[in-house]
Amino acid sequence: MRADEEVNSDRIAVLMLEDGTCFVGTSSGAEGEAVGEINCNTAMVGYPEIISDSANAGQIVTLTYPQIGNYGITISDLESERLHLRGLIAKEFCSTPSNYRSTSKLTDLLVRQGIVALSGIDTRALSRYLREHGSMRAVISTVDHDVDSLLAKAGNSPMPSDENLVATVSTSKPYLYQMDADHEAWYGPLAALQYKVIVIDLGVMRTTLDTLTRLGCAVIVLPWNTSAAEVLAYQPQGVVFSTGPGDPRVVTPTIQTAAGLMGKLPILGLGLGHQVLALAAGGAVESLAVGHHGANYPVKDLISDRINITAQNHRFTVRFDTLGPVNTSWGKTVAANNTCGRILLSETDLKDQTVEGLHYLDIPAVSVQYHPEFACGPIEGNNVFLEFIKLINMRIKPQADGIEAISSMIDTETVASPSDAETVASSSDAETVASPSDAETVASPSDAETVAPPDITANTTSASEPDHA
């Protein structure tokens, strides 16, 4: 055992890794135990967004920046209504935050939401250790300090592929999203409502919904296991498969839904949604020895040769060579897929060359592995939202009657936003969105002209580019 400083014996918390490595620190959150896979996030800012990112479900998150919590917590900034991470570790939690918008200390939020937290250890030493030895399971306990007992608990905890974490974070009922008034004031004038977009909630981030709203989308959020037929019944103009936690191979209903929609509607895949689309196309994913967790991952855009700095939070990655025979003869890397036609490898990670972006050239679909909408930045990758809007515009033009129908839906259907209460009722308690048959809808995509293959060299759209997602 080792500790970086003396700890108060009344507030001891112990971190045990599954290989027997042990750290002793101070309890800074709720009392109890947290068991899960441990990861290290290197972002210097954005801790409210990180801890509330549903992609961290099942995870014990280590923040490597030395002091965390110095600007407190503003509830409306959280990415989800509840914290889904299992535990939190930091070198030091600030006890005197300074921020005029703050409504709570970080540690107070952790206690209220039952999140076990540990401080007082060398988080950078822990990060180096995990990078050298790979990701592993761990347990944090404030109630059990026995080394043998904790080692058994860590070793017997579920692997990431053993749990369907998406089912624990997704909404259980459809709802129509409305942007928080606080954030609407930041963003300025929003684009007029022009598009009806379905978001399949795999653990969606609030800023994803905000960004789509900014671009003129009325956003209907559906559960992770919604079928393709149910999606099409809403007659949407586009579908987004959101970011989320865990192994994409366990969300079989979502993969089947994606397979049933590909080629019928413009599709955007983000994070876990990117992996789901690849699986729907018959590809495969693999687990990284050390996942990508942070806000400074360099990604090369293979179309423009630009380097974008991105925020990432994932353990699994798409294997491009499983999507079909690969052709590089024309200067780009393209797989010939039996289901979707040509798939272009559009972006790769500069550090390990993993797949970061795919363009489906013969159907209207695009996906990225990183989080382009991460609220605290970077925002260099959020052009993918504009590409999605362009795909919609190429397929079907907005119609006035559709806009009026969408506006009517928003006037009559609301859902609580994260700012309404810290532990606001889940969207399953919200009034179900009006059935498509109950309101006038936009023209069905089946009535539109067939979409042409997207121009992979173009990167512009009539929609205004968001300056902050």
C-alpha positions in Angstrom: 0.0 0.0 0.0 1.1 3.6 -0.5 -0.2 7.0 0.2 1.0 10.4 -1.0 0.2 12.2 2.3 -1.3 11.4 5.7 -5.0 10.9 5.7 -7.6 11.3 8.4 -8.4 7.8 9.5 -12.1 8.7 9.8 -12.2 9.6 6.1 -10.0 6.9 4.6 -10.8 5.7 1.1 -8.9 2.9 -0.7 -8.5 2.3 -4.4 -7.6 -1.3 -5.4 -6.8 -2.3 -8.9 -7.5 -5.8 -10.1 -3.8 -6.6 -10.3 -3.3 -5.8 -6.6 -2.0 -2.2 -6.9 -3.4 -0.1 -4.0 -3.7 3.6 -3.3 -4.9 5.1 0.0 -6.5 8.5 0.1 -9.3 10.6 1.5 -13.0 10.1 0.9 -14.4 13.2 -0.8 -17.8 12.0 -1.9 -20.5 9.7 -0.7 -19.8 6.8 1.6 -19.8 3.3 0.2 -18.1 1.4 -2.6 -17.8 1.8 -6.3 -16.7 -1.0 -8.7 -16.0 -0.6 -12.4 -13.4 -0.1 -15.1 -11.0 2.7 -14.2 -10.0 5.3 -16.8 -7.9 8.5 -16.7 -9.2 11.7 -18.3 -6.5 14.3 -19.1 -8.7 17.3 -19.8 -7.7 20.4 -17.9 -11.2 21.9 -17.8 -14.8 20.7 -18.3 -15.1 18.5 -15.2 -18.9 19.1 -15.0 -19.4 17.9 -18.5 -17.0 14.9 -18.0 -18.7 13.6 -14.8 -22.1 14.0 -16.4 -21.2 12.4 -19.7 -23.3 9.2 -19.9 -20.4 7.5 -21.8 -18.8 7.2 -18.4 -21.5 4.8 -17.1 -19.8 1.9 -15.4 -16.5 3.8 -15.1 -14.4 5.0 -12.3 -13.1 8.3 -13.7 -9.7 9.7 -12.7 -9.1 13.4 -13.5 -5.4 14.0 -13.9 -5.4 17.8 -13.6 -4.2 18.5 -10.0 -7.2 20.6 -8.7 -10.7 19.9 -9.7 -13.9 21.8 -8.8 -12.5 25.3 -8.6 -15.4 26.8 -10.6 -18.1 24.8 -8.9 -21.1 23.2 -10.5 -23.9 24.9 -12.6 -26.7 22.3 -12.9 -27.8 23.6 -16.4 -24.3 22.8 -17.7 -24.5 19.1 -16.9 -24.7 16.8 -19.9 -27.3 14.5 -18.3 -29.7 14.8 -15.5 -28.0 12.2 -13.4 -24.4 11.2 -12.9 -23.9 7.8 -14.3 -20.2 7.2 -13.5 -19.4 4.8 -10.7 -16.7 6.7 -8.9 -14.4 9.8 -9.2 -10.8 10.3 -8.4 -8.8 13.6 -8.2 -5.6 14.8 -6.6 -7.5 17.6 -4.8 -11.1 18.7 -4.8 -11.5 22.5 -4.4 -13.5 23.5 -1.3 -13.9 27.2 -2.2 -15.1 27.4 -5.8 -15.4 30.8 -7.4 -17.9 31.3 -10.3 -20.9 33.6 -10.3 -23.0 30.9 -12.0 -22.1 28.2 -9.6 -24.9 26.7 -7.5 -22.9 24.0 -5.7 -19.5 22.6 -4.8 -18.5 19.6 -6.8 -18.1 17.4 -3.7 -21.6 18.4 -2.5 -23.0 17.2 -5.8 -21.2 13.9 -5.5 -22.6 13.3 -2.0 -26.1 14.2 -3.1 -26.0 11.8 -6.1 -24.3 9.0 -4.2 -21.0 9.0 -6.1 -18.0 7.6 -4.2 -14.9 9.9 -4.6 -11.3 9.6 -3.6 -8.7 12.4 -3.3 -5.1 12.8 -2.0 -3.3 10.4 -4.3 -0.9 11.0 -7.1 -3.3 10.8 -10.1 -0.6 11.3 -12.7 1.3 8.3 -11.2 -1.9 6.3 -11.5 -2.4 7.5 -15.1 1.1 6.4 -16.0 0.6 3.0 -14.4 -2.6 2.4 -16.3 -1.0 3.4 -19.6 1.8 1.0 -19.1 -0.3 -1.9 -17.9 -3.6 -1.3 -19.7 -7.1 -0.5 -18.6 -8.4 -2.7 -15.7 -11.2 -3.1 -13.2 -11.0 -1.4 -9.8 -12.9 -0.7 -6.6 -13.0 2.4 -4.4 -14.2 1.8 -0.9 -14.8 4.0 2.2 -16.2 1.1 4.2 -13.9 -1.8 3.5 -10.1 -1.3 3.9 -9.1 -5.0 3.8 -6.7 -5.5 1.0 -7.7 -9.2 0.3 -11.4 -8.3 0.3 -11.0 -5.4 -2.0 -8.8 -7.4 -4.4 -11.5 -10.0 -4.7 -14.2 -7.4 -5.3 -12.2 -5.8 -8.1 -11.3 -9.1 -9.8 -14.9 -10.3 -9.7 -16.5 -7.2 -11.1 -18.1 -7.3 -14.5 -16.1 -6.6 -17.7 -17.3 -3.8 -20.0 -18.7 -6.3 -22.5 -20.7 -8.1 -19.7 -23.1 -5.2 -19.2 -25.6 -3.4 -21.4 -24.8 0.0 -20.0 -26.8 1.8 -22.7 -30.0 0.4 -21.3 -29.2 2.1 -17.9 -28.7 5.6 -19.4 -31.2 5.8 -22.3 -34.6 7.4 -22.0 -37.4 4.9 -21.7 -40.0 7.0 -23.5 -39.9 9.4 -26.5 -39.8 13.1 -25.8 -39.4 16.3 -27.7 -36.3 18.3 -26.6 -36.3 21.9 -25.7 -33.1 23.9 -25.2 -32.6 25.4 -21.7 -33.3 29.1 -21.7 -29.9 29.8 -20.1 -28.1 28.2 -23.0 -30.4 29.7 -25.6 -29.3 33.1 -24.4 -25.6 32.1 -24.9 -26.1 30.8 -28.4 -28.0 33.9 -29.6 -30.7 33.7 -32.3 -31.4 30.1 -33.2 -32.0 29.0 -36.8 -35.7 28.7 -37.8 -37.1 25.2 -37.3 -36.7 23.4 -40.7 -36.0 19.7 -39.9 -37.5 16.9 -37.9 -34.6 14.8 -36.6 -34.8 11.6 -34.5 -32.0 11.0 -31.9 -31.6 7.4 -30.8 -30.5 7.9 -27.2 -27.6 5.7 -26.4 -26.5 8.1 -23.6 -27.0 11.4 -25.5 -25.2 14.5 -24.3 -27.2 17.7 -23.8 -24.9 19.6 -26.1 -25.7 17.3 -29.0 -29.3 18.2 -28.6 -28.5 21.9 -28.3 -26.3 21.8 -31.4 -29.0 20.2 -33.5 -31.5 22.7 -32.2 -29.3 25.6 -33.1 -29.2 24.3 -36.7 -32.9 24.4 -37.0 -33.8 20.8 -36.0 -36.8 19.9 -33.9 -35.3 17.0 -32.0 -37.4 13.9 -30.9 -35.4 11.6 -28.6 -36.2 7.9 -28.7 -35.1 4.9 -26.6 -32.1 2.9 -27.5 -34.2 -0.1 -28.6 -36.6 1.7 -30.9 -37.1 -0.3 -34.1 -36.5 1.0 -37.6 -40.2 0.8 -38.3 -41.0 2.9 -35.3 -38.4 5.5 -36.3 -39.8 5.7 -39.9 -43.4 6.2 -38.5 -42.3 9.7 -37.3 -41.4 10.5 -40.9 -38.1 12.2 -39.9 -35.7 13.9 -42.2 -32.7 12.5 -40.4 -31.6 10.2 -37.6 -28.7 10.6 -35.2 -27.2 7.7 -33.2 -25.7 9.3 -30.2 -22.7 8.9 -28.0 -22.9 6.4 -25.2 -21.1 3.9 -22.9 -19.7 0.4 -23.1 -19.3 -2.2 -25.8 -21.4 -1.6 -28.9 -21.8 -5.3 -29.6 -24.2 -5.7 -26.7 -26.8 -3.3 -28.1 -28.2 -5.7 -30.8 -31.6 -3.9 -31.2 -29.8 -0.6 -32.0 -27.6 -2.3 -34.5 -30.6 -3.8 -36.2 -32.4 -0.5 -36.2 -29.3 1.2 -37.9 -29.2 -1.6 -40.5 -32.9 -1.0 -41.2 -32.5 2.7 -41.7 -29.2 2.9 -43.7 -30.0 4.1 -47.2 -33.5 5.3 -46.3 -32.6 8.4 -44.3 -29.6 10.7 -43.7 -27.8 9.3 -40.6 -25.2 10.8 -38.3 -23.3 8.5 -35.9 -21.4 10.0 -32.9 -19.1 8.0 -30.6 -20.9 4.8 -29.8 -23.3 5.6 -32.6 -20.3 5.6 -35.0 -19.4 2.1 -33.9 -23.1 1.0 -34.2 -23.2 2.1 -37.8 -20.0 0.1 -38.6 -21.5 -3.0 -37.0 -24.7 -2.5 -38.9 -22.6 -2.5 -42.1 -21.1 -5.8 -41.2 -17.9 -4.5 -39.7 -16.2 -5.3 -36.4 -14.9 -3.4 -33.4 -12.0 -4.2 -31.0 -11.1 -3.1 -27.5 -8.1 -0.7 -27.1 -5.5 -1.6 -24.4 -5.9 1.9 -23.1 -9.0 3.8 -24.1 -9.2 7.4 -25.4 -10.3 9.8 -22.6 -9.5 13.5 -22.8 -9.9 16.7 -24.7 -6.7 16.9 -26.6 -6.6 14.0 -29.1 -5.2 15.1 -32.5 -7.2 13.7 -35.4 -6.2 14.0 -39.1 -9.0 14.8 -41.6 -7.9 12.7 -44.6 -10.0 14.7 -47.0 -8.7 18.2 -46.2 -5.4 17.2 -44.6 -6.3 19.3 -41.6 -5.5 18.4 -38.0 -8.3 18.8 -35.5 -8.0 18.6 -31.8 -10.9 16.5 -30.4 -12.5 15.3 -27.2 -12.8 11.6 -26.9 -14.3 9.1 -24.4 -14.3 5.5 -25.6 -12.6 2.1 -25.1 -13.7 0.4 -28.4 -12.7 1.2 -31.9 -13.9 0.3 -35.4 -11.7 -2.1 -37.5 -11.8 -0.5 -41.0 -10.4 -3.7 -42.6 -13.6 -5.6 -41.6 -15.9 -3.3 -43.6 -14.8 -4.9 -46.9 -11.9 -5.1 -49.4 -9.8 -1.9 -49.1 -8.8 0.1 -52.2 -6.2 2.9 -52.0 -5.5 3.3 -55.7 -7.1 6.7 -56.1 -5.3 8.3 -53.1 -8.0 7.7 -50.5 -8.8 4.6 -48.4 -12.1 3.1 -49.4 -13.7 -0.2 -48.3 -16.1 -1.9 -50.7 -19.0 -2.9 -48.4 -21.6 -5.5 -49.4 -24.3 -3.6 -47.5 -23.6 0.1 -47.9 -21.4 0.4 -51.0 -18.2 2.5 -50.7 -17.1 3.6 -47.2 -14.4 6.2 -47.1 -11.9 6.3 -44.2 -12.2 10.1 -43.6 -10.4 10.6 -40.3 -7.8 8.9 -38.2 -6.2 9.4 -34.8 -2.6 10.7 -35.1 -1.4 8.8 -32.1 -2.5 5.3 -32.8 -4.1 5.5 -36.3 -7.4 4.3 -35.1 -10.6 5.1 -37.1 -12.1 8.4 -36.2 -14.4 9.1 -39.1 -16.3 7.4 -41.9 -18.1 8.7 -44.9 -20.6 6.3 -46.5 -20.3 7.4 -50.2 -23.3 5.6 -51.6 -25.8 6.3 -48.9 -26.4 9.5 -46.9 -24.5 8.7 -43.7 -21.5 10.0 -41.9 -20.0 9.2 -38.5 -17.2 10.2 -36.2 -15.7 8.5 -33.1 -14.9 11.6 -31.2 -17.3 14.0 -29.4 -17.7 17.0 -31.7 -20.2 18.6 -29.4 -18.1 18.6 -26.1 -19.4 21.8 -24.4 -16.1 23.0 -23.0 -14.2 22.4 -26.2 -12.4 21.7 -28.4 -15.0 22.4 -31.1 -12.9 21.9 -34.2 -14.7 18.7 -35.2 -18.3 20.0 -35.1 -18.4 20.5 -38.8 -19.8 17.0 -38.9 -23.2 18.5 -37.8 -23.1 20.7 -40.9 -22.3 17.7 -43.1 -25.4 16.0 -41.6 -27.6 19.0 -42.4 -26.1 19.0 -45.9 -27.1 15.4 -46.4 -30.7 16.3 -45.3 -30.8 19.2 -47.7 -29.6 17.1 -50.5 -32.4 14.6 -49.9 -35.4 16.7 -49.2 -36.1 20.4 -48.9 -37.8 21.8 -45.8 -41.4 22.6 -46.3 -43.5 25.3 -44.6 -46.2 23.0 -43.5 -43.6 20.7 -41.9 -42.2 23.7 -40.0 -45.6 24.6 -38.7 -46.2 21.1 -37.6 -43.0 21.0 -35.8 -43.6 24.3 -34.1 -47.0 23.1 -33.0 -45.5 20.0 -31.5 -43.1 22.2 -29.5 -45.9 24.4 -28.3 -47.8 21.5 -26.9 -45.1 19.0 -25.8 -42.3 19.8 -23.4 -39.7 17.9 -21.4 -37.9 19.0 -18.3 -34.4 20.3 -19.0 -31.4 19.6 -16.7 -31.6 23.1 -15.3 -35.1 22.5 -13.9 -33.8 20.4 -11.0 -30.7 18.6 -10.1 -32.5 15.2 -10.0 -35.2 16.1 -12.4 -37.6 13.2 -13.3 -36.2 11.1 -16.1 -37.6 11.5 -19.6 -39.6 8.4 -18.9 -41.8 10.6 -16.8 -42.3 13.2 -19.5 -45.3 13.3 -21.7 -44.9 11.1 -24.7 -44.4 13.1 -27.9 -47.4 13.3 -30.2 -47.7 10.4 -32.6 -46.8 11.3 -36.1 -50.3 10.6 -37.2 -51.6 13.3 -34.8 -49.8 16.2 -36.5 -49.1 17.4 -39.9 -45.7 16.1 -40.9 -42.9 17.0 -43.3 -42.8 15.2 -46.6 -41.7 11.6 -46.2 -38.2 10.8 -47.4 -39.6 8.1 -49.6 -41.3 10.8 -51.6 -38.1 12.7 -52.3 -35.6 12.2 -55.1 -32.9 9.6 -54.5 -29.9 11.2 -52.9 -26.7 11.6 -54.9 -23.4 10.3 -53.5 -22.0 13.1 -51.3 -19.2 15.3 -52.6 -16.4 14.3 -50.2 -14.4 17.4 -51.0 -17.1 19.9 -50.0 -17.5 21.1 -46.5 -20.1 23.9 -46.7 -23.8 24.1 -46.1 -26.5 26.7 -46.0 -26.8 26.3 -42.3 -24.8 28.7 -40.1 -21.7 27.0 -38.5 -22.0 26.8 -34.7 -19.2 28.7 -32.9 -19.6 26.6 -29.8 -21.2 23.2 -29.3 
